[in-house]
Amino acid sequence: MGKPALAHPGADAENGRGLLLVDHIATAWTVRPRPTRGTSVVAGLAYRGGG
């Protein structure tokens, strides 16, 4: 299995939307290899202080 990448699945697709969601809500994201196996997606989200 390769490095995760943005895809544009069809309307009937049952998967493939995860990184599209991350890309939409994150201010920045990257894919990093894990020490033992697989990959992780690290995302940064904007903080809008409330109060």
mmCIF file of the N, C-alpha and C atoms, coordinates in Angstrom:
data_MODEL
# 
_entry.id   MODEL 
# 
loop_
_atom_site.group_PDB 
_atom_site.id 
_atom_site.type_symbol 
_atom_site.label_atom_id 
_atom_site.label_alt_id 
_atom_site.label_comp_id 
_atom_site.label_asym_id 
_atom_site.label_entity_id 
_atom_site.label_seq_id 
_atom_site.pdbx_PDB_ins_code 
_atom_site.Cartn_x 
_atom_site.Cartn_y 
_atom_site.Cartn_z 
_atom_site.occupancy 
_atom_site.B_iso_or_equiv 
_atom_site.pdbx_formal_charge 
_atom_site.auth_seq_id 
_atom_site.auth_comp_id 
_atom_site.auth_asym_id 
_atom_site.auth_atom_id 
_atom_site.pdbx_PDB_model_num 
ATOM 1   N N  . MET A 1 1  ? 0.845   -1.172 0.000  1.00 0.00 ? 1  MET A N  1 
ATOM 2   C CA . MET A 1 1  ? 0.000   0.000  0.000  1.00 0.00 ? 1  MET A CA 1 
ATOM 3   C C  . MET A 1 1  ? 0.890   1.235  0.000  1.00 0.00 ? 1  MET A C  1 
ATOM 4   N N  . GLY A 1 2  ? 0.538   2.253  -0.803 1.00 0.00 ? 2  GLY A N  1 
ATOM 5   C CA . GLY A 1 2  ? 1.357   3.443  -0.929 1.00 0.00 ? 2  GLY A CA 1 
ATOM 6   C C  . GLY A 1 2  ? 0.993   4.533  0.059  1.00 0.00 ? 2  GLY A C  1 
ATOM 7   N N  . LYS A 1 3  ? 1.609   5.656  -0.145 1.00 0.00 ? 3  LYS A N  1 
ATOM 8   C CA . LYS A 1 3  ? 1.388   6.836  0.685  1.00 0.00 ? 3  LYS A CA 1 
ATOM 9   C C  . LYS A 1 3  ? -0.021  7.384  0.438  1.00 0.00 ? 3  LYS A C  1 
ATOM 10  N N  . PRO A 1 4  ? -0.763  7.717  1.503  1.00 0.00 ? 4  PRO A N  1 
ATOM 11  C CA . PRO A 1 4  ? -2.094  8.290  1.307  1.00 0.00 ? 4  PRO A CA 1 
ATOM 12  C C  . PRO A 1 4  ? -2.033  9.583  0.494  1.00 0.00 ? 4  PRO A C  1 
ATOM 13  N N  . ALA A 1 5  ? -3.008  9.770  -0.361 1.00 0.00 ? 5  ALA A N  1 
ATOM 14  C CA . ALA A 1 5  ? -3.066  10.964 -1.205 1.00 0.00 ? 5  ALA A CA 1 
ATOM 15  C C  . ALA A 1 5  ? -4.519  11.365 -1.400 1.00 0.00 ? 5  ALA A C  1 
ATOM 16  N N  . LEU A 1 6  ? -4.747  12.622 -1.681 1.00 0.00 ? 6  LEU A N  1 
ATOM 17  C CA . LEU A 1 6  ? -6.101  13.098 -1.947 1.00 0.00 ? 6  LEU A CA 1 
ATOM 18  C C  . LEU A 1 6  ? -6.686  12.368 -3.146 1.00 0.00 ? 6  LEU A C  1 
ATOM 19  N N  . ALA A 1 7  ? -7.939  12.007 -3.032 1.00 0.00 ? 7  ALA A N  1 
ATOM 20  C CA . ALA A 1 7  ? -8.653  11.364 -4.121 1.00 0.00 ? 7  ALA A CA 1 
ATOM 21  C C  . ALA A 1 7  ? -9.983  12.086 -4.303 1.00 0.00 ? 7  ALA A C  1 
ATOM 22  N N  . HIS A 1 8  ? -10.605 11.854 -5.403 1.00 0.00 ? 8  HIS A N  1 
ATOM 23  C CA . HIS A 1 8  ? -11.914 12.447 -5.667 1.00 0.00 ? 8  HIS A CA 1 
ATOM 24  C C  . HIS A 1 8  ? -12.858 11.315 -6.075 1.00 0.00 ? 8  HIS A C  1 
ATOM 25  N N  . PRO A 1 9  ? -13.375 10.577 -5.067 1.00 0.00 ? 9  PRO A N  1 
ATOM 26  C CA . PRO A 1 9  ? -14.227 9.425  -5.364 1.00 0.00 ? 9  PRO A CA 1 
ATOM 27  C C  . PRO A 1 9  ? -15.569 9.855  -5.948 1.00 0.00 ? 9  PRO A C  1 
ATOM 28  N N  . GLY A 1 10 ? -16.169 8.950  -6.681 1.00 0.00 ? 10 GLY A N  1 
ATOM 29  C CA . GLY A 1 10 ? -17.482 9.203  -7.246 1.00 0.00 ? 10 GLY A CA 1 
ATOM 30  C C  . GLY A 1 10 ? -18.557 9.249  -6.164 1.00 0.00 ? 10 GLY A C  1 
ATOM 31  N N  . ALA A 1 11 ? -19.715 9.708  -6.523 1.00 0.00 ? 11 ALA A N  1 
ATOM 32  C CA . ALA A 1 11 ? -20.825 9.857  -5.573 1.00 0.00 ? 11 ALA A CA 1 
ATOM 33  C C  . ALA A 1 11 ? -21.235 8.524  -4.954 1.00 0.00 ? 11 ALA A C  1 
ATOM 34  N N  . ASP A 1 12 ? -21.052 7.427  -5.669 1.00 0.00 ? 12 ASP A N  1 
ATOM 35  C CA . ASP A 1 12 ? -21.452 6.111  -5.171 1.00 0.00 ? 12 ASP A CA 1 
ATOM 36  C C  . ASP A 1 12 ? -20.336 5.385  -4.418 1.00 0.00 ? 12 ASP A C  1 
ATOM 37  N N  . ALA A 1 13 ? -19.148 5.965  -4.352 1.00 0.00 ? 13 ALA A N  1 
ATOM 38  C CA . ALA A 1 13 ? -18.016 5.312  -3.675 1.00 0.00 ? 13 ALA A CA 1 
ATOM 39  C C  . ALA A 1 13 ? -18.295 5.191  -2.183 1.00 0.00 ? 13 ALA A C  1 
ATOM 40  N N  . GLU A 1 14 ? -17.872 4.081  -1.593 1.00 0.00 ? 14 GLU A N  1 
ATOM 41  C CA . GLU A 1 14 ? -18.096 3.838  -0.175 1.00 0.00 ? 14 GLU A CA 1 
ATOM 42  C C  . GLU A 1 14 ? -16.889 4.203  0.681  1.00 0.00 ? 14 GLU A C  1 
ATOM 43  N N  . ASN A 1 15 ? -15.810 4.663  0.075  1.00 0.00 ? 15 ASN A N  1 
ATOM 44  C CA . ASN A 1 15 ? -14.629 5.073  0.835  1.00 0.00 ? 15 ASN A CA 1 
ATOM 45  C C  . ASN A 1 15 ? -13.834 6.081  0.015  1.00 0.00 ? 15 ASN A C  1 
ATOM 46  N N  . GLY A 1 16 ? -12.751 6.582  0.597  1.00 0.00 ? 16 GLY A N  1 
ATOM 47  C CA . GLY A 1 16 ? -11.871 7.478  -0.134 1.00 0.00 ? 16 GLY A CA 1 
ATOM 48  C C  . GLY A 1 16 ? -12.073 8.948  0.161  1.00 0.00 ? 16 GLY A C  1 
ATOM 49  N N  . ARG A 1 17 ? -12.850 9.285  1.195  1.00 0.00 ? 17 ARG A N  1 
ATOM 50  C CA . ARG A 1 17 ? -13.124 10.688 1.488  1.00 0.00 ? 17 ARG A CA 1 
ATOM 51  C C  . ARG A 1 17 ? -12.379 11.228 2.705  1.00 0.00 ? 17 ARG A C  1 
ATOM 52  N N  . GLY A 1 18 ? -11.639 10.388 3.405  1.00 0.00 ? 18 GLY A N  1 
ATOM 53  C CA . GLY A 1 18 ? -10.997 10.797 4.644  1.00 0.00 ? 18 GLY A CA 1 
ATOM 54  C C  . GLY A 1 18 ? -10.072 11.984 4.490  1.00 0.00 ? 18 GLY A C  1 
ATOM 55  N N  . LEU A 1 19 ? -9.137  11.923 3.543  1.00 0.00 ? 19 LEU A N  1 
ATOM 56  C CA . LEU A 1 19 ? -8.203  13.028 3.372  1.00 0.00 ? 19 LEU A CA 1 
ATOM 57  C C  . LEU A 1 19 ? -8.876  14.267 2.796  1.00 0.00 ? 19 LEU A C  1 
ATOM 58  N N  . LEU A 1 20 ? -9.960  14.106 2.066  1.00 0.00 ? 20 LEU A N  1 
ATOM 59  C CA . LEU A 1 20 ? -10.710 15.276 1.603  1.00 0.00 ? 20 LEU A CA 1 
ATOM 60  C C  . LEU A 1 20 ? -11.274 16.041 2.789  1.00 0.00 ? 20 LEU A C  1 
ATOM 61  N N  . LEU A 1 21 ? -11.771 15.321 3.777  1.00 0.00 ? 21 LEU A N  1 
ATOM 62  C CA . LEU A 1 21 ? -12.284 15.975 4.988  1.00 0.00 ? 21 LEU A CA 1 
ATOM 63  C C  . LEU A 1 21 ? -11.152 16.662 5.747  1.00 0.00 ? 21 LEU A C  1 
ATOM 64  N N  . VAL A 1 22 ? -10.041 15.964 5.917  1.00 0.00 ? 22 VAL A N  1 
ATOM 65  C CA . VAL A 1 22 ? -8.886  16.552 6.605  1.00 0.00 ? 22 VAL A CA 1 
ATOM 66  C C  . VAL A 1 22 ? -8.435  17.806 5.861  1.00 0.00 ? 22 VAL A C  1 
ATOM 67  N N  . ASP A 1 23 ? -8.319  17.743 4.548  1.00 0.00 ? 23 ASP A N  1 
ATOM 68  C CA . ASP A 1 23 ? -7.864  18.870 3.749  1.00 0.00 ? 23 ASP A CA 1 
ATOM 69  C C  . ASP A 1 23 ? -8.812  20.061 3.874  1.00 0.00 ? 23 ASP A C  1 
ATOM 70  N N  . HIS A 1 24 ? -10.081 19.787 4.017  1.00 0.00 ? 24 HIS A N  1 
ATOM 71  C CA . HIS A 1 24 ? -11.082 20.854 4.098  1.00 0.00 ? 24 HIS A CA 1 
ATOM 72  C C  . HIS A 1 24 ? -11.048 21.579 5.444  1.00 0.00 ? 24 HIS A C  1 
ATOM 73  N N  . ILE A 1 25 ? -10.841 20.839 6.536  1.00 0.00 ? 25 ILE A N  1 
ATOM 74  C CA . ILE A 1 25 ? -10.926 21.475 7.854  1.00 0.00 ? 25 ILE A CA 1 
ATOM 75  C C  . ILE A 1 25 ? -9.572  21.851 8.448  1.00 0.00 ? 25 ILE A C  1 
ATOM 76  N N  . ALA A 1 26 ? -8.490  21.296 7.959  1.00 0.00 ? 26 ALA A N  1 
ATOM 77  C CA . ALA A 1 26 ? -7.172  21.562 8.534  1.00 0.00 ? 26 ALA A CA 1 
ATOM 78  C C  . ALA A 1 26 ? -6.514  22.764 7.853  1.00 0.00 ? 26 ALA A C  1 
ATOM 79  N N  . THR A 1 27 ? -5.726  23.504 8.628  1.00 0.00 ? 27 THR A N  1 
ATOM 80  C CA . THR A 1 27 ? -4.951  24.596 8.038  1.00 0.00 ? 27 THR A CA 1 
ATOM 81  C C  . THR A 1 27 ? -3.694  24.052 7.355  1.00 0.00 ? 27 THR A C  1 
ATOM 82  N N  . ALA A 1 28 ? -3.229  22.887 7.799  1.00 0.00 ? 28 ALA A N  1 
ATOM 83  C CA . ALA A 1 28 ? -2.078  22.211 7.195  1.00 0.00 ? 28 ALA A CA 1 
ATOM 84  C C  . ALA A 1 28 ? -2.123  20.750 7.611  1.00 0.00 ? 28 ALA A C  1 
ATOM 85  N N  . TRP A 1 29 ? -1.601  19.873 6.760  1.00 0.00 ? 29 TRP A N  1 
ATOM 86  C CA . TRP A 1 29 ? -1.516  18.456 7.110  1.00 0.00 ? 29 TRP A CA 1 
ATOM 87  C C  . TRP A 1 29 ? -0.382  17.813 6.342  1.00 0.00 ? 29 TRP A C  1 
ATOM 88  N N  . THR A 1 30 ? 0.071   16.698 6.886  1.00 0.00 ? 30 THR A N  1 
ATOM 89  C CA . THR A 1 30 ? 1.142   15.941 6.240  1.00 0.00 ? 30 THR A CA 1 
ATOM 90  C C  . THR A 1 30 ? 0.970   14.462 6.569  1.00 0.00 ? 30 THR A C  1 
ATOM 91  N N  . VAL A 1 31 ? 1.632   13.639 5.817  1.00 0.00 ? 31 VAL A N  1 
ATOM 92  C CA . VAL A 1 31 ? 1.631   12.192 6.049  1.00 0.00 ? 31 VAL A CA 1 
ATOM 93  C C  . VAL A 1 31 ? 3.020   11.807 6.515  1.00 0.00 ? 31 VAL A C  1 
ATOM 94  N N  . ARG A 1 32 ? 3.084   11.050 7.613  1.00 0.00 ? 32 ARG A N  1 
ATOM 95  C CA . ARG A 1 32 ? 4.378   10.641 8.173  1.00 0.00 ? 32 ARG A CA 1 
ATOM 96  C C  . ARG A 1 32 ? 4.406   9.133  8.354  1.00 0.00 ? 32 ARG A C  1 
ATOM 97  N N  . PRO A 1 33 ? 5.556   8.519  8.091  1.00 0.00 ? 33 PRO A N  1 
ATOM 98  C CA . PRO A 1 33 ? 5.672   7.079  8.345  1.00 0.00 ? 33 PRO A CA 1 
ATOM 99  C C  . PRO A 1 33 ? 5.668   6.808  9.849  1.00 0.00 ? 33 PRO A C  1 
ATOM 100 N N  . ARG A 1 34 ? 5.100   5.690  10.232 1.00 0.00 ? 34 ARG A N  1 
ATOM 101 C CA . ARG A 1 34 ? 5.114   5.283  11.636 1.00 0.00 ? 34 ARG A CA 1 
ATOM 102 C C  . ARG A 1 34 ? 6.375   4.455  11.880 1.00 0.00 ? 34 ARG A C  1 
ATOM 103 N N  . PRO A 1 35 ? 6.839   4.420  13.136 1.00 0.00 ? 35 PRO A N  1 
ATOM 104 C CA . PRO A 1 35 ? 8.091   3.712  13.421 1.00 0.00 ? 35 PRO A CA 1 
ATOM 105 C C  . PRO A 1 35 ? 8.041   2.206  13.145 1.00 0.00 ? 35 PRO A C  1 
ATOM 106 N N  . THR A 1 36 ? 6.893   1.582  13.349 1.00 0.00 ? 36 THR A N  1 
ATOM 107 C CA . THR A 1 36 ? 6.833   0.134  13.159 1.00 0.00 ? 36 THR A CA 1 
ATOM 108 C C  . THR A 1 36 ? 6.200   -0.260 11.837 1.00 0.00 ? 36 THR A C  1 
ATOM 109 N N  . ARG A 1 37 ? 5.036   0.292  11.517 1.00 0.00 ? 37 ARG A N  1 
ATOM 110 C CA . ARG A 1 37 ? 4.409   0.004  10.223 1.00 0.00 ? 37 ARG A CA 1 
ATOM 111 C C  . ARG A 1 37 ? 3.313   1.015  9.943  1.00 0.00 ? 37 ARG A C  1 
ATOM 112 N N  . GLY A 1 38 ? 3.012   1.217  8.699  1.00 0.00 ? 38 GLY A N  1 
ATOM 113 C CA . GLY A 1 38 ? 1.929   2.110  8.312  1.00 0.00 ? 38 GLY A CA 1 
ATOM 114 C C  . GLY A 1 38 ? 2.325   3.579  8.276  1.00 0.00 ? 38 GLY A C  1 
ATOM 115 N N  . THR A 1 39 ? 1.313   4.415  8.162  1.00 0.00 ? 39 THR A N  1 
ATOM 116 C CA . THR A 1 39 ? 1.504   5.856  8.111  1.00 0.00 ? 39 THR A CA 1 
ATOM 117 C C  . THR A 1 39 ? 0.489   6.541  9.007  1.00 0.00 ? 39 THR A C  1 
ATOM 118 N N  . SER A 1 40 ? 0.774   7.785  9.358  1.00 0.00 ? 40 SER A N  1 
ATOM 119 C CA . SER A 1 40 ? -0.136  8.615  10.126 1.00 0.00 ? 40 SER A CA 1 
ATOM 120 C C  . SER A 1 40 ? -0.343  9.925  9.402  1.00 0.00 ? 40 SER A C  1 
ATOM 121 N N  . VAL A 1 41 ? -1.522  10.486 9.530  1.00 0.00 ? 41 VAL A N  1 
ATOM 122 C CA . VAL A 1 41 ? -1.793  11.814 9.013  1.00 0.00 ? 41 VAL A CA 1 
ATOM 123 C C  . VAL A 1 41 ? -1.779  12.762 10.200 1.00 0.00 ? 41 VAL A C  1 
ATOM 124 N N  . VAL A 1 42 ? -0.955  13.807 10.120 1.00 0.00 ? 42 VAL A N  1 
ATOM 125 C CA . VAL A 1 42 ? -0.862  14.808 11.166 1.00 0.00 ? 42 VAL A CA 1 
ATOM 126 C C  . VAL A 1 42 ? -1.472  16.084 10.626 1.00 0.00 ? 42 VAL A C  1 
ATOM 127 N N  . ALA A 1 43 ? -2.461  16.637 11.336 1.00 0.00 ? 43 ALA A N  1 
ATOM 128 C CA . ALA A 1 43 ? -3.163  17.821 10.857 1.00 0.00 ? 43 ALA A CA 1 
ATOM 129 C C  . ALA A 1 43 ? -3.116  18.930 11.878 1.00 0.00 ? 43 ALA A C  1 
ATOM 130 N N  . GLY A 1 44 ? -3.057  20.159 11.407 1.00 0.00 ? 44 GLY A N  1 
ATOM 131 C CA . GLY A 1 44 ? -3.123  21.325 12.266 1.00 0.00 ? 44 GLY A CA 1 
ATOM 132 C C  . GLY A 1 44 ? -4.447  22.022 12.061 1.00 0.00 ? 44 GLY A C  1 
ATOM 133 N N  . LEU A 1 45 ? -5.116  22.351 13.152 1.00 0.00 ? 45 LEU A N  1 
ATOM 134 C CA . LEU A 1 45 ? -6.404  23.032 13.085 1.00 0.00 ? 45 LEU A CA 1 
ATOM 135 C C  . LEU A 1 45 ? -6.269  24.443 13.637 1.00 0.00 ? 45 LEU A C  1 
ATOM 136 N N  . ALA A 1 46 ? -6.990  25.381 13.055 1.00 0.00 ? 46 ALA A N  1 
ATOM 137 C CA . ALA A 1 46 ? -6.960  26.757 13.555 1.00 0.00 ? 46 ALA A CA 1 
ATOM 138 C C  . ALA A 1 46 ? -7.698  26.826 14.879 1.00 0.00 ? 46 ALA A C  1 
ATOM 139 N N  . TYR A 1 47 ? -7.159  27.622 15.794 1.00 0.00 ? 47 TYR A N  1 
ATOM 140 C CA . TYR A 1 47 ? -7.805  27.825 17.086 1.00 0.00 ? 47 TYR A CA 1 
ATOM 141 C C  . TYR A 1 47 ? -8.404  29.218 17.108 1.00 0.00 ? 47 TYR A C  1 
ATOM 142 N N  . ARG A 1 48 ? -9.679  29.260 17.294 1.00 0.00 ? 48 ARG A N  1 
ATOM 143 C CA . ARG A 1 48 ? -10.360 30.547 17.417 1.00 0.00 ? 48 ARG A CA 1 
ATOM 144 C C  . ARG A 1 48 ? -10.809 30.659 18.865 1.00 0.00 ? 48 ARG A C  1 
ATOM 145 N N  . GLY A 1 49 ? -10.035 31.374 19.638 1.00 0.00 ? 49 GLY A N  1 
ATOM 146 C CA . GLY A 1 49 ? -10.301 31.499 21.073 1.00 0.00 ? 49 GLY A CA 1 
ATOM 147 C C  . GLY A 1 49 ? -11.702 32.021 21.343 1.00 0.00 ? 49 GLY A C  1 
ATOM 148 N N  . GLY A 1 50 ? -12.347 31.391 22.280 1.00 0.00 ? 50 GLY A N  1 
ATOM 149 C CA . GLY A 1 50 ? -13.682 31.820 22.663 1.00 0.00 ? 50 GLY A CA 1 
ATOM 150 C C  . GLY A 1 50 ? -13.658 32.342 24.080 1.00 0.00 ? 50 GLY A C  1 
ATOM 151 N N  . GLY A 1 51 ? -14.785 32.638 24.549 1.00 0.00 ? 51 GLY A N  1 
ATOM 152 C CA . GLY A 1 51 ? -14.730 33.091 25.926 1.00 0.00 ? 51 GLY A CA 1 
ATOM 153 C C  . GLY A 1 51 ? -15.999 33.569 26.466 1.00 0.00 ? 51 GLY A C  1 
# 
